[in-house]
Structure formats: C-alpha cells, structure tokens
Amino acid sequence: MAEVIFMPRLSDTMVVGTVVKWQKKIGEKILEGDIIAEIETDKAIQELEAEYNSTLLYIGIKEGESAPVNSVLAILGSENEDISSLLKQNKINNNYKRIFISPLAKKLAFDKGILLDNIKGTGINGRILKKDIERYIDNNLDDDDKKSSNEVNHSNIRKIISKRLINSKIESPHYSLFIEVIMDNLIKLRDSINEKKDLDKISFNDLIVKASALAIKENTKINSSWTEKSILYHNKINIGIAVALEDGLIVPVINQVDEKSLRQISFEIKEKVIKAKEKKIKSNELEGSTFTVSNLGMFGIDSFTSIINQPNSCILSVGSIKKKPIINNEKIVIGHTTKFTLTCDHRIIDGAVGSDYLKSLKHLLQEPLNIMI
C-alpha cells in the first residue's frame, strides 16, 4: 500500500522546511536506511531517512521549494502502484504558496530578515533572484532610512533565542560566582601536547571543557535540572558548547565528556562547530545538555556572565588568558590568569555548592595533569 510522506517536524521550533536536494528520483527503488532527501529547517540541514523498502512514486515539493510542516512531501509505495486515488484524497496541490528562489537570493533575504511573500521574482517561473531582493531593499528605504537606520526583520533563530533567554531569566533566579585561575601550568601542558606535529592541535577550550566535566563528577549536584515536581540529577555529563553564528547562537552537545579522551573531545567540538556554522548539524546533536560552557576569551573578553541554557542549572563563562603580576611564594612574578564565572539557578544550586564546584575546577586547571588521567 502506498504511503504519503509529509514534511516532518525536524526540530521543536520548525514551522517551515525547504527541500535542499532529492537524493532519489521518481520510480527509483529505496532501501531501508537510504537517504531520500535533504531538508533545511530553521537550525540545520538534515537528512530524511527511509524507514522501509519502497519506490518513490511522487514528489510533492521540488528542490528549492519551501512548505509548512505536514505538507505532502512525497508518496512511497510499490513499483508501478496506482496512486491516483491517494493523490485525490490528499489534495496534493498543497495549500501553500510555492516559492522558487536562487541560493544567493535566499541567503540575502535571510540575512536581511525579508519575508519572501513580499517579493515578486523576475526569473523563470517567477524565480526570485538576488537582484529582486536588492531591488526590494532599495525600494523600501526612503532617504531618512538610508541616512539614519536600516530595519531588519527578526530571523527565526533570533526569535527562538529571544524567547528562550527571556523564559530562562523569568523562570530561574540567576546569581553568579566569580573566580580567577592561574593558567601557567595549563599553558605548559597544552604546549607539551601540541609538540606532536602529526596530530591535531588541542585548544585551551578543549582542556577547559574536559576539566569542567571532571569538576562536575566531583560535585554531582551541579549536573541537575528543575521540574515542577522534582529536581532531576543526571547520570551522564553532557556539555553544551555555545557557538556564535552570524544570525544568533547555537549550542551543540558533547555527550559523556568525562568518559572521553581529550583528543575525542577536541575532535567532536571541531566537527560540531563546523556543522553548526554550515547549518548541517542534526537536531539530536543540539539536545540533552546538562551543563553549558560559553567561551568568549578568544574574542578578547576578560570576564562576563551568561544566561542559563535551560534546562541546565548552571553555565560556565570563560574569559581570556591575561598576562599579569601574581603573588607566588610571597614574591611578585609575571604569570597568566583567566577569570571564570559560574551562573547558577538558585532554585537548585546554593552558593556553597557552586563555590565547591569552582574550587574543584580551579584545582584541575592549576594542576592539569589530573585532566589527562
């Protein structure tokens, strides 16, 4: 029996999906596990996988077209199966406006926050071109606008970030704890590790992420979430890594960090950051974090506080490594320090618990051979 495949909801915030590419043609056989198509959501480009053996009988949304969730995407069935009644039953002319748009025009419209419903395409079959977007921008800016400001509509990801951060601030009482850590031993350890030229370089962030997980292992209350009925204490330590994108922020997750080697952690972070920036990360790679690390040290920020990434109970903010005078054995010497901020949900994490965590983290970073064990 033929089956209608609808545009899936590939993330909790997805409203519309775009078919980037069909991997199968009409009439082509499909095996269980084959990739049928690539679908772009508000977060990433994800692969649609076949759940059983079949034949692709009908395509409802062509490459480059966008459609709401639950629109008819395709029909799968047996070879040469008659699907006329199914087509009629499901009114395959979906009740959505098909939008034909070039990749360059789509990127420009997305960056500028322009709704495509407002654009009339001049390409073949009404395809929206880059010049159509540019013309729309020019025509909708008067002289005052050009001189003083440029209004850009909110992107989907920016709306989602706004909603989540507001909810986090409203729902959880935030407070922050600050600590400064001497980093000289960590610098020496990293230099020693990176002397092996045939291996990928380890970053300070890789070391900090591993140390943050080991510190959680010593202070398990940190690894928790608030629910209306109870506090959940998580058995696995999954660290979210805040990654800045052009249009917002995304948090890929590295699972069971405490059980992985430094090389494994480094590889996964690099891989997921690249996928996030290319919008190719899968939704399950953004879920399940129990703790988050946000590092702005690479941008030259000395110290900062972050908003908790719900449903985590804490987020660790990492500043830059600074060269400065420090006191060592009653003598003033030149050393390197970094400021860390732990922002906590006071419903779950009391000050003493947060302080103990930072003490453990400081010890690990100042005696970093323990990170390698």
Secondary structure, 3 states (H helix, E strand, C coil): CCEEEECCCCCCCCCEEEEEEECCCCCCEECCCCEEEEEECCCCEEEEECCCCEEEEEECCCCCCEEECCCEEEEEECCCCCCHHHHHHCCCCCCCCCCCECHHHHHHHHHHCCCHHHCCCCCHHHCECHHHHHHHHHHCCCHHHHHHCCCCCCCHHHHHHHHHHHHHHHHCCEEEEEEEEECHHHHHHHHHHCCCCCCCCCCHHHHHHHHHHHHHHHCHHHCEEECCCCEEECCCCCEEECEEECCEEECCEECCHHHCCHHHHHHHHHHHHHHHHCCCCCHHHHCCCCEEEEECHHHCCCCCCCCCCCCCCEEEEECCCEEEEEEECCEEEEEEEEEEEEEEECCCCCHHHHHHHHHHHHHHHHCCHHHHC
